[in-house]
Amino acid sequence: MTPTEMIELVQRWFANAEQGLGPILPDGWFGRPYDNLYMLEDVQVAGDVLTVYLSEDTALVFERLGQVYLDNSELVFEGFRSFSIRWKEYGGVQHREQTYDSGQVRLVPPVGTTVTL
């Protein structure tokens, strides 16, 4: 899958889902399950890094991402060399970051939403 195809898939998924729950990180939900809704702000590729910019000052940063695909309406990212989630806590001023070197990241559509691409 080319970087351009990855960008297009992320954009199409958000165009259909409108918002994403989660994300579900390699070690579980980011925040309380089904509690956070994010909209797509932008998605970019620079070199071998794909960055998905979400609302709420949150970014998903994948280095050497292997694939992006749809699984039961969920958008799945896997096969990365490293993944970082960067966010600013509600009401905070500093960014935080958590990094993973394996696993899978999933974005879940809102409850009752089915995504077909």
C-alpha positions as CSV (number, residue, x, y, z in Angstrom):
1,M,0.0,0.0,0.0
2,T,1.4,3.4,-1.0
3,P,1.4,6.4,1.3
4,T,-1.1,8.1,-1.0
5,E,-3.4,5.1,-0.8
6,M,-3.1,5.2,3.0
7,I,-4.0,8.9,3.1
8,E,-7.0,8.3,0.8
9,L,-8.3,5.5,2.9
10,V,-8.1,7.5,6.1
11,Q,-9.9,10.4,4.4
12,R,-12.6,8.1,3.0
13,W,-13.1,6.4,6.3
14,F,-13.7,9.8,8.1
15,A,-15.9,11.0,5.2
16,N,-18.1,8.0,5.9
17,A,-17.9,7.8,9.7
18,E,-17.7,11.6,10.2
19,Q,-16.1,11.0,13.6
20,G,-14.0,8.3,15.2
21,L,-14.2,6.9,18.7
22,G,-11.1,5.9,20.5
23,P,-8.5,5.3,19.4
24,I,-7.8,1.9,20.6
25,L,-4.0,1.7,21.2
26,P,-1.9,-1.4,21.4
27,D,-2.5,-1.6,25.2
28,G,-6.2,-0.6,25.1
29,W,-8.5,2.4,24.8
30,F,-7.2,5.9,24.9
31,G,-9.3,7.4,27.6
32,R,-12.6,5.8,28.6
33,P,-14.1,3.4,26.0
34,Y,-16.7,5.0,23.7
35,D,-16.2,8.4,25.5
36,N,-14.1,10.4,23.1
37,L,-15.1,11.5,19.6
38,Y,-12.5,12.8,17.2
39,M,-12.8,14.4,13.8
40,L,-10.1,14.4,11.1
41,E,-8.2,17.6,10.9
42,D,-5.5,16.5,8.4
43,V,-3.5,13.5,7.3
44,Q,0.1,13.8,5.9
45,V,3.1,11.8,4.9
46,A,6.6,13.1,5.3
47,G,9.3,10.6,4.3
48,D,8.3,7.3,6.0
49,V,6.1,9.0,8.6
50,L,2.3,9.1,8.3
51,T,0.6,11.5,10.7
52,V,-3.1,11.6,11.3
53,Y,-4.1,14.9,13.0
54,L,-7.3,14.7,15.0
55,S,-9.4,17.2,16.7
56,E,-8.8,17.9,20.4
57,D,-5.1,18.6,19.6
58,T,-4.4,14.9,19.2
59,A,-2.0,13.3,16.6
60,L,-1.4,9.7,15.6
61,V,2.2,9.4,14.3
62,F,3.2,6.2,12.5
63,E,6.8,5.5,11.4
64,R,7.1,2.9,8.5
65,L,3.5,2.0,8.6
66,G,2.9,-1.4,6.9
67,Q,-0.8,-1.2,6.2
68,V,-4.1,0.5,6.8
69,Y,-7.4,-1.4,6.3
70,L,-11.0,-1.7,7.2
71,D,-12.1,-4.4,9.6
72,N,-15.8,-4.5,10.6
73,S,-16.2,-0.7,10.1
74,E,-13.0,0.0,12.1
75,L,-10.0,1.6,10.6
76,V,-6.9,-0.4,11.5
77,F,-3.3,0.6,11.4
78,E,-0.6,-2.1,11.8
79,G,2.9,-3.2,10.9
80,F,4.6,0.0,12.1
81,R,8.1,0.4,13.3
82,S,6.9,2.9,15.9
83,F,3.7,4.6,16.8
84,S,3.2,7.7,19.0
85,I,0.1,9.3,20.2
86,R,0.5,13.0,21.1
87,W,-2.2,14.9,22.9
88,K,-2.9,17.8,25.1
89,E,-5.0,17.1,28.2
90,Y,-8.3,18.9,28.6
91,G,-7.5,22.4,29.9
92,G,-3.8,21.7,29.8
93,V,-1.0,23.5,28.0
94,Q,1.7,20.9,27.6
95,H,1.6,18.0,25.1
96,R,2.0,14.4,26.3
97,E,3.2,11.5,24.2
98,Q,3.0,7.7,24.5
99,T,5.1,5.6,22.1
100,Y,4.7,1.9,21.0
101,D,7.0,-0.3,18.9
102,S,4.4,-3.0,18.0
103,G,0.8,-3.8,17.9
104,Q,-2.3,-2.3,16.3
105,V,-4.2,1.0,16.4
106,R,-7.9,1.1,15.7
107,L,-10.4,3.9,15.1
108,V,-14.0,2.9,15.8
109,P,-16.9,4.6,14.2
110,P,-19.7,6.1,16.4
111,V,-22.1,3.5,17.8
112,G,-24.6,2.5,15.2
113,T,-22.5,3.6,12.3
114,T,-21.4,1.2,9.6
115,V,-18.5,2.1,7.3
116,T,-18.2,0.5,3.9
117,L,-15.7,1.8,1.4
